[in-house]
Amino acid sequence: MTKPIHLSKSRILSGLQCEKRLWLEVHRPELKEDSAGTTFTFALGNMVGEVAQQLVPEGKLIGWENGLSEAIKETKRMIDNNPETPLFEATFSYKGVLIRADILFKEDAGHRMVEVKGSTSVKDYYLDDCAVQYWVSTGSGCQINKVELAHIDKTFVYPGDGNYQGLLKHVDITNEVIARQEDVPRWVSSFQKMLSSPTPEIEIGEQCVTPYECPFCNFCWPEEPEYPLTALPRISQNLLKELRDKGFQDIRDIPPGYLSNDNHERVRRITVSGKPEINPILGQKLQDLPYPRYYLDFETLGAAVPIWKGTSPYQAHLPFQWSCHVENAPGNIVHEGYLDIYETEPMRPLGEKLLEVLGKSGPIITYSAFEKSVITKLADFFPDLADGLFKLKERIVDILPMVRDHYYHPDMHGSWSIKAVLPTLAPELNYGDLEEVHDGTAAQAAYMEAISPGTEIPRKKALESHLWEYCKLDTLAMVKIVHNLSR
């Protein structure tokens, strides 16, 4: 008889999302490809977990250095011999399922189990998560009287000095967890049976991205045609189904006049032609921009654990870097910017240098309305700089709407993002050539690693360089877009 495959809480949650995902995690782990966003989300979750442990200084971590068996034994020894000591990562195994509890407190005749999450509310799938934790820990002999979910309190304002008291809000979910106890053994039995069978046949669907992006999408999803229907901008699921039901797979399959949305028809027509389309109005608008021109881009942070005094969890538009290509006259371009990975409170010096470099006149060219929001946030934090910052806002010229209305190339595949537009106008510049930092999410992750006290100096310098290269490319890309579309 085949020995049952061991499960963990994370594997069970994968199976609840999609059985094929679980099967691939166990049998074909080499196919796994985590996106930068997923990696960053995990990193933020680890930060929240570290803070949760800091808030319980008397706690003890059950390590894995000596293997799982020893971690299980150490957990039992601590519960038996030092019951009043809170445990981090208490490790239990029951009927082939392994779990580690974030925090385990002694309480009355039993224990209080706390699971820590980086979200700002209780999600339904967290209840499944905690149900597995409860089933395994109680099944292995640990009495759990209460289960709590500790999630981020978004009203928390960081007072500084490493004081995170109040960051986490504890919610009693004991009843919800107990109500799921009959489900857990069914999940375990079903998944162990499934894992001993061939790959399950499951159609792609919402489970590929909900509640988490699956790391096996590139394996499961069929190879798309050159110009897939999903490249029609903001296509609804109803229209997508309608087109597929009629046998259309590629945008070029759709007959003229079928699409009622003007932008969809525009994309279809240009895609069929195979040639870019530029409205001369765009070139004239861009040529009319006076000098000096300032091409500006920010990189911002929105962390679960706020790191700057006066900020809150997931607060948006908090800048840590900016890049600006200054074009004083046609072709006369210099680069300016701000990034200081050693400054513990960078927003004020960042804002002061911004005011210094951008001067009093000349269009500030951006590729979204995002920069206006960042400048507004800086003004909120530093009222004495607000007058100058609001004057900067008045000079902003967002070229994205202009480009979207008057330019399209088939290779943009329905997107007017700067990363989609740039290769069609300046193929010599490529975000894919950058090391590590290729997008805003990766920039946040790089910055968080760079400012961490545990990061070695050579690594800090490398990350700093990667951040400069990425942010500089964003503003150089705007220069190239304006120049090439002005011709």
Backbone hydrogen bonds, N-H to C=O, Kabsch-Sander energy under -0.5 kcal/mol:
donor,donor_aa,acceptor,acceptor_aa,energy
7,L,96,G,-3.1
9,K,98,L,-1.3
12,I,8,S,-2.3
13,L,9,K,-2.4
14,S,10,S,-2.0
15,G,11,R,-2.3
16,L,12,I,-2.1
17,Q,13,L,-1.5
18,C,14,S,-2.8
22,L,18,C,-1.7
23,W,19,E,-2.6
24,L,20,K,-2.5
25,E,21,R,-2.3
26,V,22,L,-1.9
27,H,23,W,-2.9
28,R,24,L,-2.1
31,L,28,R,-2.0
32,K,29,P,-1.7
33,E,215,P,-2.4
39,T,35,S,-2.4
40,F,36,A,-2.4
41,T,37,G,-2.2
42,F,38,T,-2.3
43,A,39,T,-2.1
44,L,40,F,-2.5
45,G,41,T,-2.2
46,N,42,F,-2.2
47,M,43,A,-1.8
48,V,44,L,-2.1
49,G,45,G,-2.2
50,E,46,N,-2.3
51,V,47,M,-2.2
52,A,48,V,-2.4
53,Q,49,G,-1.7
54,Q,50,E,-2.1
55,L,51,V,-1.8
56,V,53,Q,-1.6
59,G,56,V,-2.3
60,K,86,P,-2.5
62,I,88,F,-2.7
63,G,61,L,-0.9
67,G,64,W,-2.1
71,A,67,G,-1.7
72,I,68,L,-2.5
73,K,69,S,-2.2
74,E,70,E,-2.9
75,T,71,A,-2.1
76,K,72,I,-2.0
77,R,73,K,-2.5
78,M,74,E,-2.4
79,I,75,T,-2.3
80,D,76,K,-2.4
81,N,77,R,-3.1
82,N,78,M,-2.2
85,T,82,N,-1.9
87,L,104,L,-2.3
88,F,60,K,-3.1
89,E,101,A,-1.2
89,E,102,D,-1.1
90,A,101,A,-1.0
92,F,99,I,-2.3
94,Y,97,V,-2.3
97,V,94,Y,-1.4
98,L,7,L,-2.3
99,I,92,F,-2.6
101,A,90,A,-2.7
103,I,114,V,-1.8
104,L,87,L,-2.3
105,F,112,R,-2.8
107,E,110,G,-2.8
110,G,107,E,-2.4
111,H,143,Q,-1.1
112,R,105,F,-2.9
113,M,111,H,-0.5
113,M,146,K,-2.7
114,V,103,I,-2.9
115,E,148,E,-2.5
117,K,150,A,-2.8
123,K,121,S,-0.6
126,Y,123,K,-0.9
127,L,123,K,-0.9
127,L,124,D,-0.8
128,D,124,D,-1.1
129,D,125,Y,-1.9
130,C,126,Y,-2.7
131,A,127,L,-2.0
132,V,128,D,-1.9
133,Q,129,D,-1.8
134,Y,130,C,-2.6
135,W,131,A,-2.4
136,V,132,V,-2.4
137,S,133,Q,-2.4
138,T,134,Y,-2.6
139,G,135,W,-1.8
140,S,136,V,-1.7
141,G,138,T,-1.5
142,C,137,S,-2.4
143,Q,141,G,-0.6
144,I,142,C,-0.5
145,N,111,H,-2.6
145,N,143,Q,-0.6
146,K,111,H,-1.5
148,E,113,M,-3.0
149,L,171,V,-2.6
150,A,115,E,-3.0
150,A,148,E,-0.6
151,H,149,L,-0.7
151,H,169,K,-2.3
152,I,119,S,-2.6
153,D,167,L,-3.0
154,K,152,I,-0.8
156,F,153,D,-2.0
158,Y,311,T,-2.8
163,N,160,G,-1.6
164,Y,162,G,-0.9
167,L,164,Y,-2.2
169,K,151,H,-3.5
170,H,168,L,-0.5
171,V,149,L,-2.3
173,I,147,V,-2.5
173,I,171,V,-0.6
174,T,147,V,-0.6
177,V,173,I,-2.2
178,I,174,T,-2.6
179,A,175,N,-2.1
180,R,177,V,-1.2
181,Q,178,I,-1.7
183,D,180,R,-1.1
184,V,180,R,-1.3
186,R,182,E,-0.6
187,W,183,D,-2.3
188,V,184,V,-2.5
189,S,185,P,-2.5
190,S,186,R,-2.5
191,F,187,W,-2.8
192,Q,188,V,-2.4
193,K,189,S,-2.0
194,M,190,S,-2.4
195,L,191,F,-2.5
196,S,192,Q,-0.6
196,S,193,K,-0.9
197,S,194,M,-1.7
202,I,200,P,-0.8
208,C,205,G,-1.9
209,V,206,E,-1.8
210,T,206,E,-1.4
214,C,208,C,-2.9
217,C,214,C,-1.1
219,F,216,F,-0.8
220,C,216,F,-2.4
221,W,217,C,-2.9
229,L,249,Q,-1.0
231,A,228,P,-2.0
232,L,229,L,-2.0
235,I,232,L,-1.5
240,L,236,S,-2.4
241,K,237,Q,-2.4
242,E,238,N,-2.3
243,L,239,L,-2.7
244,R,240,L,-2.2
245,D,241,K,-2.9
246,K,242,E,-1.2
247,G,244,R,-1.8
248,F,243,L,-2.2
251,I,227,Y,-3.3
253,D,250,D,-2.4
254,I,250,D,-0.5
254,I,251,I,-1.4
258,Y,255,P,-1.6
265,E,261,N,-2.5
266,R,262,D,-2.3
267,V,263,N,-2.4
268,R,264,H,-2.6
269,R,265,E,-2.9
270,I,266,R,-2.4
271,T,267,V,-2.3
272,V,268,R,-2.5
273,S,269,R,-1.9
274,G,270,I,-1.6
275,K,270,I,-0.7
277,E,408,Y,-2.8
279,N,406,H,-2.7
282,L,279,N,-2.1
283,G,279,N,-0.7
284,Q,280,P,-1.8
285,K,281,I,-2.3
286,L,282,L,-2.4
287,Q,283,G,-2.5
288,D,284,Q,-1.8
289,L,286,L,-1.3
293,R,327,E,-2.4
294,Y,363,P,-2.6
295,Y,293,R,-0.5
295,Y,325,H,-2.6
296,L,294,Y,-0.7
296,L,365,I,-2.5
297,D,323,S,-1.9
299,E,321,Q,-2.5
301,L,318,L,-2.8
310,G,158,Y,-3.3
311,T,308,W,-1.8
314,Y,303,A,-3.3
315,Q,312,S,-1.8
318,L,301,L,-1.0
320,F,299,E,-2.5
321,Q,299,E,-1.5
322,W,338,Y,-1.8
323,S,297,D,-2.4
324,C,336,E,-2.8
325,H,295,Y,-1.6
326,V,324,C,-0.6
326,V,334,V,-3.2
327,E,293,R,-3.0
327,E,325,H,-0.6
328,N,326,V,-0.8
328,N,332,N,-1.9
329,A,332,N,-0.8
332,N,329,A,-2.7
333,I,331,G,-1.1
334,V,326,V,-2.4
336,E,324,C,-3.0
338,Y,322,W,-2.4
340,D,320,F,-0.5
343,E,340,D,-0.8
344,T,342,Y,-0.5
350,L,346,P,-2.4
351,G,347,M,-2.3
352,E,348,R,-2.8
353,K,349,P,-2.3
354,L,350,L,-1.8
355,L,351,G,-2.1
356,E,352,E,-1.8
357,V,353,K,-2.7
358,L,354,L,-2.4
359,G,355,L,-0.7
364,I,395,R,-2.1
365,I,294,Y,-3.3
365,I,363,P,-0.8
366,T,397,V,-2.1
372,K,369,A,-0.6
373,S,369,A,-1.2
374,V,370,F,-1.9
375,I,371,E,-2.4
376,T,372,K,-2.2
377,K,373,S,-2.1
378,L,374,V,-2.2
379,A,375,I,-2.2
380,D,376,T,-2.0
381,F,377,K,-1.8
382,F,378,L,-2.2
385,L,382,F,-2.1
386,A,382,F,-0.6
386,A,383,P,-0.8
389,L,385,L,-2.3
390,F,386,A,-3.0
391,K,387,D,-1.5
392,L,388,G,-1.4
393,K,389,L,-2.0
394,E,390,F,-1.6
395,R,391,K,-0.6
395,R,392,L,-1.4
396,I,393,K,-1.3
397,V,364,I,-2.9
398,D,396,I,-0.5
399,I,366,T,-2.5
399,I,397,V,-0.8
403,V,399,I,-2.6
404,R,400,L,-2.9
405,D,401,P,-2.0
406,H,402,M,-1.6
407,Y,403,V,-2.0
408,Y,277,E,-1.8
412,M,409,H,-2.5
413,H,410,P,-1.6
415,S,412,M,-1.6
420,A,417,S,-0.9
421,V,417,S,-2.4
422,L,418,I,-2.3
424,T,421,V,-1.2
425,L,421,V,-0.8
425,L,422,L,-1.5
426,A,422,L,-3.5
429,L,426,A,-2.3
430,N,428,E,-0.5
433,D,430,N,-1.6
434,L,431,Y,-1.4
436,E,434,L,-0.6
437,V,435,E,-3.0
438,H,436,E,-0.9
443,A,439,D,-2.0
444,Q,440,G,-2.1
445,A,441,T,-2.2
446,A,442,A,-2.6
447,Y,443,A,-2.5
448,M,444,Q,-2.6
449,E,445,A,-2.1
450,A,446,A,-2.6
451,I,447,Y,-2.2
452,S,448,M,-0.6
452,S,449,E,-0.7
455,T,452,S,-1.8
460,K,456,E,-2.5
461,K,457,I,-2.5
462,A,458,P,-1.9
463,L,459,R,-2.6
464,E,460,K,-2.6
465,S,461,K,-2.1
466,H,462,A,-2.3
467,L,463,L,-2.4
468,W,464,E,-2.1
469,E,465,S,-2.5
470,Y,466,H,-2.1
471,C,467,L,-2.4
472,K,468,W,-2.6
473,L,469,E,-1.6
474,D,470,Y,-1.7
475,T,471,C,-1.4
476,L,472,K,-2.5
477,A,473,L,-2.6
478,M,474,D,-1.2
479,V,475,T,-1.7
480,K,476,L,-2.4
481,I,477,A,-2.6
482,V,478,M,-2.7
483,H,479,V,-2.6
484,N,480,K,-2.8
485,L,481,I,-2.1
486,S,482,V,-0.9
487,R,483,H,-0.5
